[in-house]
């Protein structure tokens, strides 16, 4: 069951940027893109809260796909946390493949 986009803007929290998605049964599922990812994906690092949010919004469709894949793979934590390993694995897998590291591997690095 994939997650669906929401037309609600992302907002800055301590440790990352949060935005909602919805399951097919209407449950709101929060998605937290960690600072680690937002700092690492482009240089220079964001210098303000607005820059963190803008960086997340610019790649929101990619983060939504990663979160949806994680949800489908059974990641139960809420909010779903997209961390560096998730982002880098997605880049290596390429846009045509939608593969997420198993939770065991994600938590070890």
C-alpha positions in Angstrom: 0.0 0.0 0.0 1.9 3.1 -1.2 1.7 6.4 0.6 0.1 9.4 -1.2 1.3 13.0 -1.4 -0.4 15.7 0.6 -0.5 19.3 -0.6 0.7 20.5 2.8 4.0 22.4 3.0 6.9 20.9 4.9 8.0 22.6 8.1 11.2 22.7 10.1 11.6 20.8 13.3 14.7 20.1 15.5 16.6 17.5 13.6 15.0 17.8 10.2 12.1 18.8 8.0 8.7 17.2 8.5 5.9 16.7 5.9 2.7 14.6 5.9 1.7 11.8 3.5 -1.5 9.7 3.6 -2.0 5.9 3.5 -4.7 4.5 1.2 -7.0 4.1 4.3 -6.6 7.9 5.1 -4.1 7.7 8.0 -1.7 10.6 8.1 1.9 9.4 8.2 4.6 12.0 9.0 7.8 11.9 7.1 11.0 13.4 8.7 13.9 14.1 6.4 16.9 14.4 8.7 19.3 17.3 8.8 22.0 14.8 7.8 20.4 14.2 4.4 19.6 17.9 3.8 23.2 19.0 4.6 24.7 16.1 2.6 22.8 16.4 -0.7 24.2 19.7 -1.8 26.7 22.3 -0.9 26.9 24.7 0.7 25.0 23.4 3.8 21.7 25.2 4.5 22.3 28.3 6.6 18.7 28.9 7.8 15.5 27.1 8.7 14.0 28.3 5.4 16.9 26.9 3.4 16.4 23.5 5.1 12.7 23.6 4.1 13.5 24.8 0.6 16.0 22.0 0.1 13.4 19.4 1.2 10.7 20.9 -1.0 13.0 20.8 -4.0 13.3 17.1 -3.7 10.0 16.3 -2.1 8.9 13.8 -4.8 12.1 11.8 -4.3 11.6 11.8 -0.5 8.0 10.8 -0.9 9.0 7.8 -3.0 11.6 6.8 -0.4 9.0 7.1 2.4 6.4 5.2 0.4 8.9 2.4 -0.3 9.9 2.3 3.4 6.2 2.1 4.4 5.6 -0.7 1.9 8.7 -2.5 3.3 7.1 -2.4 6.8 8.9 0.4 8.5 6.7 1.1 11.5 8.4 4.0 13.2 6.5 7.3 13.1 7.4 9.6 11.7 9.1 7.7 9.0 12.7 8.9 9.2 14.7 9.4 6.0 18.3 9.2 7.0 21.6 9.4 5.0 21.7 5.6 4.3 18.2 5.7 2.8 19.1 8.6 0.5 22.5 7.3 -0.6 21.1 3.8 -1.3 18.3 5.3 -3.4 20.8 7.2 -5.4 22.9 4.0 -6.0 19.8 2.1 -6.9 18.9 4.7 -9.6 15.6 6.3 -10.5 14.1 3.2 -12.2 14.6 1.0 -9.1 12.8 1.6 -5.9 14.7 -0.3 -3.2 15.2 0.6 0.4 17.8 -0.9 2.8 16.4 -3.3 5.4 15.9 -1.7 8.8 18.7 -3.8 10.2 21.2 -2.3 7.8 19.7 1.2 8.1 20.2 1.3 11.9 23.8 0.0 11.8 25.3 3.0 10.0 
